[in-house]
Amino acid sequence: MDILLIILAIICFIVGIAGSVLPALPGPPVSYLGLWLLQWSSYCEFSYTFLIVMGVIMLVIGVADYFLPPLLTKTTGGSKYATIGSVIGMIAGIFLTPVGMLTGMLLGAFLGELLFARQTAAHSLKAALGAFVGFIVGTGVKLLYCFFVIVSPFFYGM
């Protein structure tokens, strides 16, 4: 049974890393599930304080991930059209490559602001860069969390 739990935890860790970049997968919650799977095996034994703290951090990251990109878009002068355009562009670009996803997000935010908010090209570019920075910061924080979850059994669970 322990081998199955460990294999499932490793799968959760891999899906968590992928989900930190891909918008369709919930990266940190899946990685957190991996911690619990290891906890239920005899391989690792985490303190419940550690698991609760990691759960709270995961929830904070999840909430921040929803508010950070629109907030940075709005801070740089973008409207809801830039935010909507960035999400549509990211989803359209996801079928190409990670570069296509980032390019699609930038282009979507730029076109959303330019065409629907009827702003200048310079203003639209500034809003698109705000959406881009919001995505990069959110993705970076999620990746850091998932990497910490992966290495935590070596420091806290053995």
Number of C-alpha atoms within 10 A of each C-alpha: 8 13 12 11 19 21 14 16 24 18 14 24 25 18 20 29 24 18 23 25 20 18 15 11 15 18 27 32 22 22 29 22 18 26 27 16 21 23 21 16 16 13 15 19 16 18 11 10 9 13 15 11 11 18 17 12 14 21 14 11 20 17 11 14 18 13 13 18 23 23 17 21 27 17 14 18 16 28 20 16 22 33 27 17 24 33 21 19 24 25 20 16 20 20 10 11 10 14 12 17 24 20 19 23 30 26 23 27 34 30 23 27 30 21 14 13 15 13 17 13 14 11 17 26 22 20 31 31 21 26 31 21 17 21 23 15 14 21 21 14 17 25 20 14 22 27 17 13 20 21 11 16 17 10 8 12 16 11
